[in-house]
């Protein structure tokens, strides 16, 4: 039985011209697509039938949803107008809990039907012998494919829940509308977060998932702790972290790896201290206190740099490119200043 009202379609369209009609295929509207979906999972069901609204336990249905919020108000409002207009909707999916029916898929449609004043609704009832794990899978997959698409974070969490119930990663990922690679990345990041939390590494959970996953590949706890601290402190980019991890794994011992990380941390601290000193000495009340002092300070610090120490302190390609760029800029600036000084005349 299709959901309709006594209001003529043309009158309803005129009254609600600003609301787009619900567009779907005949297979979707008649439930063919849904029955095929259930059949594909081997779920025994009643087929499409007309269900009295009084048989549905509304509270249990809303509480039963995988989403934190069972209803999307904008969807309910749009569906309500469309139902009053006479638009067709796919059947909802339910299962018996005692002598009442609980909605597995279709809470927004059910709420809209209530608001539209319908006494019955088109639905499909699955067998009471359906395992609870399958019900959970259908609920998550239904939310992902048939309703408002949930956030990626929600879908990842639901996929992890399904894997925890025994489903294969590929099946759980497909049900939640994600790739196996996305699932594996999130799982590795979560594992790294838990590891960092046990070690008391502050700020690790603020890193991106890819950085967490890469750091998590470091099996030695001391190296993992030190590398995480360095990445958080220096704010290395993803390519720089990937390069760092590669260099760490080439070092033969834990001591060598920790030494490399110590050198990287020290070089970062030196750069930060130099920048702070230049800002203090060369910037007063928003402007240079004296061009002569700025030149003397900057050149003085540059002359103190040990070339060999500089080469050893550059640990990544990104650092190499940045230092080279700054030196070229400094050389250009020095040339400009020299030319300007050549024009000075003392009578």
C-alpha positions as CSV (number, residue, x, y, z in Angstrom):
1,X,0.0,0.0,0.0
2,X,1.5,3.4,-1.0
3,X,1.5,6.2,1.5
4,X,-0.8,8.9,0.3
5,X,-3.3,11.5,1.4
6,X,-6.6,12.8,0.3
7,X,-5.0,16.1,-0.8
8,X,-4.6,16.1,-4.6
9,X,-1.0,15.9,-5.8
10,X,-1.4,19.1,-7.9
11,X,-2.8,21.1,-5.0
12,X,-0.1,19.9,-2.7
13,X,2.6,20.7,-5.2
14,X,1.3,24.2,-5.5
15,X,1.1,24.7,-1.7
16,X,4.6,23.3,-1.2
17,X,6.4,24.5,-4.4
18,X,9.6,25.2,-2.5
19,X,10.0,21.5,-1.4
20,X,11.6,19.2,-4.0
21,X,9.7,16.1,-4.8
22,X,11.2,12.8,-3.5
23,X,12.7,11.1,-6.5
24,X,13.3,7.3,-6.5
25,X,13.1,4.4,-8.8
26,X,10.1,2.1,-9.0
27,X,12.2,-0.6,-7.4
28,X,13.0,1.6,-4.5
29,X,9.4,2.8,-4.0
30,X,7.9,-0.7,-4.2
31,X,10.5,-2.2,-1.9
32,X,12.0,-4.4,-4.5
33,X,15.5,-3.0,-3.9
34,X,15.1,-3.5,-0.1
35,X,13.9,-7.1,-0.4
36,X,16.8,-7.8,-2.7
37,X,19.2,-6.3,-0.1
38,X,17.7,-8.5,2.6
39,X,17.8,-11.6,0.4
40,X,21.5,-10.8,-0.3
41,X,22.2,-11.1,3.4
42,X,20.2,-14.3,3.6
43,X,17.6,-12.7,5.9
44,X,14.1,-14.3,5.9
45,X,11.4,-11.6,5.7
46,X,7.7,-11.1,5.2
47,X,7.9,-9.1,1.9
48,X,6.3,-5.7,1.7
49,X,3.0,-5.4,3.6
50,X,0.8,-2.7,5.2
51,X,1.5,-2.3,8.9
52,X,-0.8,-0.6,11.4
53,X,1.1,2.3,13.1
54,X,-0.2,1.1,16.5
55,X,1.9,-2.1,16.3
56,X,5.1,-0.1,16.2
57,X,6.9,0.7,19.5
58,X,8.0,4.2,18.7
59,X,10.2,4.7,21.8
60,X,12.0,1.4,21.4
61,X,12.5,2.2,17.7
62,X,14.2,5.5,18.4
63,X,16.3,4.1,21.1
64,X,17.3,1.2,18.9
65,X,19.2,3.3,16.3
66,X,22.9,3.0,15.8
67,X,23.1,6.8,15.5
68,X,23.4,9.0,18.6
69,X,20.4,11.0,17.3
70,X,17.7,8.8,15.8
71,X,15.9,11.5,13.9
72,X,17.1,14.1,11.5
73,X,14.6,17.0,11.9
74,X,15.2,18.5,8.4
75,X,14.6,15.1,6.8
76,X,11.5,14.5,8.9
77,X,10.1,17.9,7.9
78,X,10.8,17.3,4.2
79,X,9.4,13.8,4.2
80,X,6.2,15.0,6.0
81,X,5.5,17.5,3.3
82,X,6.3,15.0,0.6
83,X,4.0,12.4,2.1
84,X,1.1,14.8,2.4
85,X,1.7,15.6,-1.3
86,X,1.4,11.9,-2.2
87,X,5.1,11.1,-2.9
88,X,6.0,7.4,-2.6
89,X,8.5,6.1,-0.1
90,X,10.4,2.8,0.4
91,X,9.0,0.5,3.0
92,X,10.5,0.7,6.5
93,X,12.2,-2.5,7.9
94,X,11.1,-3.9,11.3
95,X,11.4,-6.9,13.6
96,X,9.3,-8.2,16.4
97,X,10.4,-7.6,20.0
98,X,7.7,-9.3,22.1
99,X,4.4,-8.5,20.6
100,X,5.5,-5.1,19.3
101,X,7.5,-4.1,16.2
102,X,10.8,-2.2,16.4
103,X,12.1,-0.2,13.4
104,X,15.5,-1.4,12.1
105,X,15.6,1.0,9.2
106,X,13.3,4.0,8.5
107,X,12.8,6.1,11.7
108,X,12.7,9.4,9.8
109,X,10.0,8.0,7.4
110,X,8.0,6.6,10.3
111,X,8.1,9.9,12.2
112,X,7.1,11.8,9.0
113,X,4.2,9.4,8.5
114,X,3.0,10.1,12.1
115,X,3.2,13.8,11.4
116,X,1.4,13.4,8.1
117,X,-1.5,11.7,10.0
118,X,-1.1,8.2,8.5
119,X,-2.7,5.2,10.3
120,X,-0.6,2.6,8.3
121,X,2.8,2.4,6.8
122,X,4.5,0.2,4.2
123,X,7.0,-2.1,5.8
124,X,9.0,-5.3,5.7
125,X,9.2,-7.5,8.8
126,X,12.3,-9.7,9.2
127,X,12.2,-13.1,10.9
128,X,12.4,-13.3,14.7
129,X,15.1,-15.9,14.2
130,X,17.4,-13.3,12.7
131,X,20.7,-13.2,14.8
132,X,21.3,-10.0,16.7
133,X,24.7,-9.6,14.9
134,X,22.8,-9.5,11.6
135,X,20.3,-7.0,12.9
136,X,23.2,-4.7,13.9
137,X,24.8,-5.1,10.5
138,X,21.5,-4.3,8.8
139,X,20.9,-1.3,11.0
140,X,24.4,0.2,10.3
141,X,24.3,-0.6,6.6
142,X,20.7,0.9,6.4
143,X,21.8,4.1,8.0
144,X,24.8,4.3,5.7
145,X,23.0,3.5,2.4
146,X,19.3,4.3,2.8
147,X,19.2,7.4,5.0
148,X,21.2,10.6,5.7
149,X,24.9,9.6,5.3
150,X,26.5,9.7,8.7
151,X,30.0,11.2,9.3
152,X,33.1,9.2,8.4
153,X,34.0,9.0,12.1
154,X,30.6,7.4,12.9
155,X,31.0,4.9,10.1
156,X,34.5,4.0,11.2
157,X,33.3,3.4,14.8
158,X,30.4,1.2,13.6
159,X,32.7,-0.8,11.4
160,X,35.0,-1.5,14.4
161,X,31.9,-2.6,16.3
162,X,31.0,-5.0,13.5
163,X,34.5,-6.4,13.4
164,X,34.3,-6.9,17.1
165,X,31.2,-9.0,16.6
166,X,33.1,-11.3,14.2
167,X,32.5,-9.8,10.8
168,X,35.4,-9.7,8.3
169,X,37.0,-6.2,7.9
170,X,35.9,-6.2,4.2
171,X,32.3,-7.0,5.0
172,X,32.2,-4.4,7.9
173,X,33.8,-1.7,5.7
174,X,31.3,-2.3,2.9
175,X,28.3,-2.2,5.2
176,X,29.5,1.1,6.6
177,X,30.4,2.7,3.3
178,X,34.2,2.9,3.9
179,X,37.2,1.2,2.4
180,X,39.2,-1.5,4.1
181,X,42.2,1.0,3.9
182,X,40.2,3.6,5.8
183,X,39.3,1.0,8.4
184,X,42.9,-0.2,8.8
185,X,44.2,3.4,9.1
186,X,41.7,4.3,11.8
187,X,42.4,1.0,13.7
188,X,46.1,1.6,13.6
189,X,45.7,5.2,14.7
190,X,43.5,4.1,17.6
191,X,46.0,1.5,18.7
192,X,48.8,4.2,18.6
193,X,46.6,6.6,20.6
194,X,46.1,4.0,23.3
195,X,49.8,3.3,23.3
196,X,50.7,7.0,23.6
197,X,48.1,7.4,26.4
198,X,49.7,4.6,28.4
199,X,53.1,6.4,28.1
200,X,51.6,9.8,29.0
201,X,52.6,11.4,25.7
202,X,50.7,14.8,25.7
203,X,49.3,16.0,22.4
204,X,49.5,12.8,20.5
205,X,45.8,12.6,20.0
206,X,45.9,15.9,18.2
207,X,48.0,14.6,15.4
208,X,46.4,13.4,12.1
209,X,45.5,9.8,11.8
210,X,48.2,9.2,9.1
211,X,50.9,10.6,11.4
212,X,49.6,8.4,14.3
213,X,49.7,5.3,12.1
214,X,53.2,6.0,10.9
215,X,54.5,6.6,14.4
216,X,52.7,3.4,15.5
217,X,54.9,1.4,13.2
218,X,57.9,2.0,15.6
219,X,57.9,-1.1,17.7
220,X,60.4,0.0,20.3
221,X,58.6,2.0,23.1
222,X,61.5,4.4,23.8
223,X,61.9,5.2,20.2
224,X,58.1,5.6,19.7
225,X,57.9,7.9,22.8
226,X,60.9,10.0,21.6
227,X,59.7,10.2,18.0
228,X,56.2,11.2,19.0
229,X,57.6,14.0,21.2
230,X,59.8,15.2,18.4
231,X,56.9,15.2,15.8
232,X,54.6,17.0,18.3
233,X,57.3,19.6,19.1
234,X,58.6,20.2,15.6
235,X,55.2,19.9,13.8
236,X,56.8,17.9,10.9
237,X,54.7,17.4,7.8
238,X,53.5,14.0,6.7
239,X,56.3,13.6,4.1
240,X,58.9,14.7,6.7
241,X,57.6,12.2,9.2
242,X,57.6,9.4,6.6
243,X,61.2,10.3,5.8
244,X,62.1,10.3,9.5
245,X,60.5,6.9,10.1
246,X,62.4,5.5,7.2
247,X,65.7,6.8,8.5
248,X,64.9,5.5,12.0
249,X,64.3,2.0,10.7
250,X,67.6,2.0,8.9
251,X,69.5,2.7,12.2
252,X,70.8,-0.6,13.6
253,X,70.2,0.0,17.3
254,X,67.8,1.7,19.7
255,X,70.7,4.0,20.8
256,X,71.3,5.1,17.2
257,X,67.7,5.9,16.7
258,X,67.4,7.9,19.9
259,X,70.6,9.8,19.0
260,X,69.0,10.7,15.6
261,X,65.9,11.9,17.4
262,X,67.9,13.9,19.9
263,X,69.8,15.7,17.1
264,X,66.5,16.6,15.4
265,X,65.1,17.9,18.6
266,X,68.2,19.9,19.4
267,X,68.3,21.4,15.9
268,X,64.7,22.5,16.2
269,X,65.4,24.1,19.6
270,X,68.4,26.0,18.2
271,X,66.2,27.3,15.3
272,X,63.5,28.3,17.7
273,X,65.9,30.1,20.0
274,X,67.6,31.9,17.1
275,X,64.3,33.1,15.8
276,X,63.2,34.3,19.2
277,X,66.5,36.1,19.7
278,X,66.3,37.8,16.3
279,X,62.7,38.9,17.1
280,X,63.8,40.3,20.4
281,X,66.9,42.1,19.1
282,X,65.5,43.3,15.8
283,X,62.0,44.1,16.6
284,X,61.0,46.9,19.0
285,X,57.4,48.2,19.2
286,X,56.6,46.6,15.9
287,X,59.6,47.9,13.9
288,X,63.4,47.6,13.7
289,X,65.1,49.5,16.5
290,X,68.1,50.2,14.2
291,X,69.1,48.8,10.8
292,X,72.7,48.8,11.9
293,X,71.9,46.8,15.0
294,X,69.8,44.3,13.0
295,X,72.6,43.8,10.4
296,X,75.2,43.4,13.2
297,X,73.1,40.9,15.1
298,X,72.1,38.8,12.2
299,X,75.6,38.7,10.6
300,X,77.2,38.0,13.9
301,X,75.0,35.0,14.5
302,X,75.5,33.8,11.0
303,X,79.3,34.0,11.4
304,X,79.1,31.8,14.5
305,X,77.4,28.9,12.6
306,X,79.7,25.9,12.2
307,X,79.2,24.6,8.6
308,X,79.9,21.0,9.6
309,X,77.5,21.2,12.6
310,X,74.9,22.8,10.2
311,X,75.2,19.9,7.8
312,X,74.8,17.3,10.6
313,X,71.8,19.1,12.0
314,X,69.9,18.9,8.8
315,X,68.0,15.6,9.1
316,X,65.2,15.7,6.5
317,X,64.8,16.9,2.9
318,X,62.3,19.4,4.0
319,X,64.8,21.0,6.5
320,X,67.5,21.0,3.8
321,X,65.3,22.8,1.3
322,X,64.2,25.3,4.0
323,X,67.8,26.1,5.1
324,X,69.0,26.4,1.5
325,X,66.1,28.8,0.7
326,X,66.8,31.0,3.7
327,X,70.5,31.2,2.9
328,X,69.7,32.2,-0.7
329,X,67.3,34.9,0.6
330,X,70.0,36.1,3.0
331,X,72.6,36.2,0.2
332,X,70.2,38.3,-1.9
333,X,69.5,40.6,1.0
334,X,73.2,41.1,1.7
335,X,73.9,41.9,-1.9
336,X,71.1,44.6,-1.9
337,X,72.5,46.1,1.3
338,X,76.0,46.1,-0.1
339,X,74.9,47.9,-3.2
340,X,73.0,50.5,-1.1
341,X,76.0,51.1,1.1
342,X,78.2,51.7,-2.0
343,X,76.1,54.8,-2.6
344,X,77.0,56.4,0.7
345,X,79.3,59.4,0.3
346,X,81.2,61.1,3.2
347,X,82.3,64.6,2.5
